[in-house]
Every structure is written in structure tokens, then in C-alpha cells.
Amino acid sequence: MSFTPSALLRRSHRLLRRIPLLRRAVPASWRQYRLRHLLWGLLCAYLLWNLWILGYVISLNWINPDMTSFMSEQLERLQDDDPDAALRYQWVPYDKISRHAKRALLAAEDARFSEHDGFDWQGMRYAWEKNLKKGRIVAGGSTISQQLAKNLFLSASRTPWRKAEEALITVMLETFLDKQRIFELYLNVIEWGDGLFGIEAASRKYFHVHASQLSAYQAAYLAAMVTNPRYYQTHRQNRHLLYKTNLILQRMRSAELP
């Protein structure tokens, strides 16, 4: 099925023709004119939006983000209940983050991060096969770059449009930022609890230490929380969480840092 502007215009026009009242009230030529301009307007808006994202991605070589799309979404949700609610978030440079934390996140989320170009095709195939076997979504194939794209600019929805936009932004990140910078951004903006973002805030909240002081076990524990941070925030002794922590701890030694 074609989704070019002209094809969409033809389908929209056929749809309008099925509405007798609208067909009598509005001349066909006027309807076609308006639809054509609406579609081109939407296309231009989409291109401008992605040009803005491209400029922002390039600026991330020098600028640390103070807010992301996910943060904004969560802050709005928290302030619906409490107008004075605030996020817990503090930026910390890459060299001030424990090597244990870096290895743990790589082992948990993207073991081939240093090797791929933003998409782990092997991991996607494994996740697809596992989900088919279970009959539901139990595994994801998103890389650290894809997760960063989603956190910075998008929402938690799983629509086809969002996944397509995530892929485009991932290409931008991988093209204009080096691996270490992508990983530094990721460590600083991912969610670790209700209104809690970044490795520094998580280290202080759960273990009362700076991100540079995390032990191997503490780092593995935080990495295990990432898949469902708000749930694990209130279920700290969950058996699955503790199992994942020990599994990550075993895999950390082989993680290759960017």
C-alpha cells in the first residue's frame, strides 16, 4: 500500500465522496485543493520537526540536556497530583560514573553496544522469537541508542509512527555523536523510579552514595531495575529483581566499555 502524499490525497478524496452531505455542500475541486494543501502542510511540519531534532542532536556534542520528553511527561503526571512536585535529576560526567555501573548497564541492556550502528539485529531476532514462543511481549530488542532516542524526544507509546521516528532519531544519534557520548547521555537521563532520573540520583536514592562510588553489586542492582523502575522502587526485594541482579553481576566482566 502506497503512503505518498498523492496516494493519501486520492484515498481521502474517495472517502469524502462517500459522505453525501459533505459532497453536496463542498465542491469537489475545493475539497481536493484543501486536502492537497493540508497534506503538504503536514509533510512540511514533519520535516521541520526532524530538522529541529537534528540540530538538537548535533548540539548534544557540547550541551547536556536539562529536560527530556520522558522527564516532561513524568513531571506533568506528578504535578497533576501535587503542583509542587519536582524531579530528582543531577547530571554527572562520564568519568565520574563508576566503571561497575557502566559495565552493568551494558551487560543488562546492550551487550553489543560498542559493535553495532544503533540497531542490534541479532538481539531483535532473539526478542522476536522469544515473544512468539511466549505468545506475548516478554523481551525487547531495543539498543541503548534506541532507548536514548525515545527518552530524549518521544513518549512511551508503542505506535508504528513512534517506532519509525525512534529509528530515524537513532540514526541521527549514531551519525553525529560518538559511542561514549551516547552512553553518557543514556546513563544520565534514563528513569530509575517515580520522578527519579539518571545514575547520580539513583545512586543517592537507593544506596546513599555518589555514582562514582557504586560497588559491583549495587551497579548490577540498579541495572536490573531499568526495565520496570517504578515497580521495583516499591518492591526492592522482588525475587525476579534479585535474580536479574546476580545474572548481570556474572555478565559484567565481559562488557566492553566505549
C-alpha positions in Angstrom: 0.0 0.0 0.0 1.4 3.4 -1.0 1.6 6.2 1.5 2.8 9.0 -0.7 1.1 12.4 -0.4 -0.7 11.9 -3.8 -1.9 8.4 -2.9 -3.2 9.7 0.5 -4.9 12.5 -1.3 -6.7 10.1 -3.6 -7.8 7.9 -0.7 -9.0 10.9 1.3 -10.9 12.2 -1.7 -12.7 8.8 -2.2 -13.6 8.8 1.5 -15.1 12.3 1.3 -17.2 11.3 -1.8 -18.9 8.6 0.3 -20.3 11.3 2.6 -23.4 12.7 0.6 -24.0 15.7 2.7 -20.4 16.9 2.6 -20.2 16.1 -1.2 -23.2 18.3 -1.8 -22.1 21.1 0.4 -18.4 21.4 -0.8 -17.3 21.5 -4.4 -15.0 18.6 -5.4 -12.3 20.9 -6.7 -12.2 22.9 -3.4 -12.1 19.7 -1.3 -9.1 18.4 -3.4 -7.3 21.7 -3.1 -7.8 21.9 0.6 -6.7 18.3 1.2 -3.6 18.7 -1.0 -2.5 21.7 1.0 -3.3 20.1 4.3 -1.2 17.1 3.4 1.7 19.2 2.1 1.4 21.3 5.3 1.7 18.2 7.5 4.7 16.9 5.5 6.4 20.3 5.9 5.7 20.3 9.6 7.1 16.7 9.9 10.3 17.8 8.0 10.7 20.9 10.2 10.3 18.8 13.3 13.0 16.4 12.3 15.3 19.3 11.2 14.9 20.7 14.7 15.7 17.3 16.2 18.8 17.0 14.0 20.0 20.4 15.2 19.4 19.4 18.8 21.2 16.1 18.4 24.2 17.9 17.0 24.2 20.3 19.9 24.4 17.4 22.3 28.1 17.2 21.5 28.5 20.2 23.8 25.3 20.7 25.7 23.9 18.4 28.5 20.1 18.2 28.4 18.3 19.6 31.5 14.9 18.0 30.5 13.8 15.2 28.2 10.5 14.2 26.7 10.1 11.4 29.3 11.0 13.8 32.1 8.5 16.3 31.0 5.8 13.6 30.7 6.5 12.3 34.2 6.7 15.8 35.8 3.3 16.7 34.3 1.9 13.4 35.7 3.3 14.1 39.2 2.1 17.7 39.2 -1.4 16.6 38.5 -1.4 15.2 42.0 1.0 17.6 43.6 1.6 21.0 42.0 4.8 21.3 43.9 6.3 18.0 42.7 9.7 18.1 41.2 12.0 15.6 39.5 15.2 14.2 41.1 17.9 14.6 38.5 21.5 15.6 38.6 24.0 15.4 35.7 27.3 13.7 36.3 30.2 13.5 33.8 31.1 10.1 32.2 34.4 9.9 34.1 32.6 10.4 37.4 30.5 7.3 36.9 31.6 4.0 38.4 33.0 1.6 35.9 30.9 -1.0 37.6 27.8 1.0 36.6 28.9 1.3 33.0 29.6 -2.5 32.7 26.3 -3.4 34.5 24.1 -1.3 32.2 25.9 -2.7 29.1 25.5 -6.2 30.3 21.8 -5.7 31.1 20.7 -3.6 28.2 23.0 -3.8 25.2 26.0 -6.1 25.3 26.9 -5.4 21.7 26.7 -1.6 22.1 30.3 -0.9 21.0 29.9 -3.1 17.9 26.6 -2.1 16.3 25.5 1.0 14.4 22.4 1.7 16.6 20.4 -1.5 15.8 21.2 -4.9 17.2 19.6 -7.1 14.5 20.7 -10.3 16.3 19.1 -9.1 19.5 15.9 -8.1 17.7 15.6 -11.6 16.1 16.1 -13.2 19.5 13.4 -11.0 21.1 11.0 -11.7 18.3 11.5 -15.5 18.6 11.1 -15.3 22.4 7.9 -13.2 22.2 6.4 -15.6 19.6 7.2 -18.6 21.8 5.6 -17.0 24.9 2.7 -15.5 23.0 3.2 -12.1 24.5 5.9 -9.4 24.8 8.5 -10.6 27.3 11.6 -9.3 25.6 12.6 -6.2 23.8 15.4 -5.7 21.2 16.0 -2.0 21.7 19.6 -0.8 21.9 20.9 1.9 24.2 20.8 4.3 21.3 17.2 3.5 20.6 16.3 3.9 24.2 18.0 7.2 24.3 16.2 8.4 21.2 12.9 7.5 22.8 13.7 9.1 26.2 15.0 12.4 24.7 12.3 13.1 22.1 9.3 10.7 22.2 6.8 9.0 24.5 6.3 5.6 26.0 3.6 4.7 23.4 4.3 1.8 21.0 2.6 3.0 17.8 4.2 2.3 14.4 4.8 6.0 13.9 6.7 6.2 17.2 8.9 3.3 16.3 9.6 4.7 12.9 10.5 8.1 14.4 12.7 6.3 17.0 14.6 4.6 14.2 15.2 7.9 12.4 16.5 9.6 15.6 18.7 6.6 16.4 20.4 7.1 13.0 20.9 10.8 13.9 22.5 9.9 17.3 24.8 7.3 15.8 25.9 9.6 13.0 26.6 12.8 14.9 27.6 11.5 18.4 30.3 9.0 19.4 29.5 5.9 21.4 30.9 7.3 24.7 28.7 10.4 24.4 25.6 8.4 23.6 26.3 6.2 26.6 27.0 9.2 28.9 23.6 10.7 27.9 21.8 7.4 28.4 23.3 6.9 31.9 22.2 10.4 32.9 18.6 10.5 31.6 17.0 7.1 32.0 14.3 6.6 34.6 15.1 4.9 37.9 11.8 5.4 39.8 8.9 7.8 40.2 10.3 11.2 39.2 13.8 9.8 39.5 16.2 10.2 36.5 19.9 9.5 36.0 22.6 7.4 37.6 23.5 10.0 40.2 20.0 10.5 41.5 19.5 6.7 41.6 22.8 6.1 43.4 21.9 8.6 46.1 18.3 7.4 46.4 18.9 3.7 46.7 22.4 3.5 48.2 23.3 6.9 49.6 26.5 7.2 47.6 27.7 9.1 44.5 27.6 7.4 41.1 31.4 7.2 41.2 31.2 5.1 44.4 28.8 2.3 43.3 30.0 -1.2 44.1 29.7 -4.0 41.5 26.6 -5.4 43.3 25.0 -2.0 43.7 25.5 -1.3 40.0 24.1 -4.6 39.0 21.0 -4.0 41.2 20.4 -0.6 39.6 20.8 -2.1 36.1 18.3 -4.8 36.9 15.7 -2.1 37.9 15.8 -0.3 34.5 13.1 -2.5 32.8 10.5 -1.6 35.4 11.9 1.1 37.7 8.7 2.4 39.3 7.5 -1.1 40.2 10.9 -2.1 41.6 11.2 1.1 43.5 8.5 -0.2 45.8 9.3 -3.9 45.5 13.0 -3.8 46.4 13.2 -7.5 47.4 11.3 -8.8 44.4 12.7 -12.3 43.6 13.0 -11.6 39.9 14.8 -8.4 40.6 17.4 -10.1 42.8 17.8 -13.0 40.3 18.4 -10.4 37.5 20.9 -8.6 39.7 23.0 -11.8 40.2 22.8 -12.6 36.5 24.0 -9.2 35.5 26.8 -9.4 38.1 28.1 -12.6 36.3 28.0 -11.0 32.9 29.6 -7.6 33.8 33.2 -8.7 33.4 32.8 -9.3 29.7 31.1 -5.9 29.0 33.2 -3.8 26.6 33.2 -0.1 27.5 33.0 2.5 24.7 
